[in-house]
């Protein structure tokens, strides 16, 4: 397995995913089985939309369990104390200024599995994340994004 197959997570996110997986296996499967049994009790399965919906839900549920198991099997917890604090890396909190609009943004760079734009967490594999990786305070970076070239100045790295 090479490094590109690893999923880098914070300790907190790893714990969240482990809890979600345990809950799905311990409680979620029982609930799905109950729904299927209840729908099956309604009679003819060939024309039972409730049964079909419950089976579909079960399929999606098992797909989520498989995805979580895959992520956890490849997870590596990131120790930011060993990362340089003078350049942008995964888990850096970076304050940037858009040179075109003069707007200031603050983002945390995270793995794709933790990305949440609304919470200010952008993936290191996104165009902006890739463009910021390795940058230093005061540096100006040009990022090729679907909407065109974006120019930012790195104001602060935490």
Buried (B, 14 or more C-beta within 10 A) or exposed (E): EEEEEEBBBBEEBBEEBEEBBEEBEEEBBEEBEEBBEEBBEEEEEEEBEBBEEBBEBBEEBBEBBEEBEEBBEBBEEBEEEEEEEEBBBBBBBBBBBEBEEEEEBEBBBBBEBBBEEEEEBBBBEBBBBBBBBEBEBEEEBEBEEEEEEBBBBBBEBE
